[in-house]
Amino acid sequence: MSLTRDTLERVALIIRKQAQAARESEIQKEVLCAQNDFVVLNVFKRIDVKGRQGIDSLDLVSFFRD
């Protein structure tokens, strides 16, 4: 089974965007861990801005964008 060039380009774009997102996430983790006063609970509280005692992917996206 062969894929069309258009399909291959779309798949490549998806893979590239996922790789870029993963790289950005790793950079943000490194920045957070480099802080001397880094406390996981404080980060959780910053991410859980709605106070739901839980976080989801949208909360993480908002946190990393901020």
N, C-alpha and C positions, 0 to 999 in steps of 0.2 A: 504494500500500500504506500503510495507516495502522496505527499501533501503539496498543495499549490504554493507558489512563491508567496502569494498574499498571506496565506495561513502561516507559513514559516516566519514571515516578517512579524506578524502579530504575536506569535508565540515568543519570538526573540524579544520583542518589546516588553511583554509581560515579565519574562525572566529578568531582563535588565532592570525594570522598575522594582522588582522584588529584591534584587541584589542591592540596588541603591538604598532601599528602605532598611534592609538589614545592616548595611554599612553605617547609615545615619544612626540607627539604634545603638550600634556598638560604640560609636563616637560619643553619644550622649551618656552611655554607661560609663565610659572612661572618664568623662568630665565629672560625673557625679562621684565616682569612686576616688578621684584625685582630691576631693574636698576633705579637709581635715575633720570637719564637723558633720560628715555624712552619717546620718542615722536612717536606717530603713523605715522606721515608723514615721519619721517626719516626711519622707518622700511619699509614703502611702497616704498620709493625711493631705499632702499637696495634690495628689492625683485624685483623691476621693473628695472633690470639691462639693459634691451634692450631699455628703455625709451619709451615704448609704451603707457604710461599713463593707464596701466591696467595690471593685473596679472592673471595667470592661474595656474592650478594645477602643471604643470611642473616647473614653477617659484618657487612655494612654496617648492616643493621637493628639488630643487637646494639650496634654501635658508637654509632650515633646515639641509641639508647635510653639508653645509659650516659651 
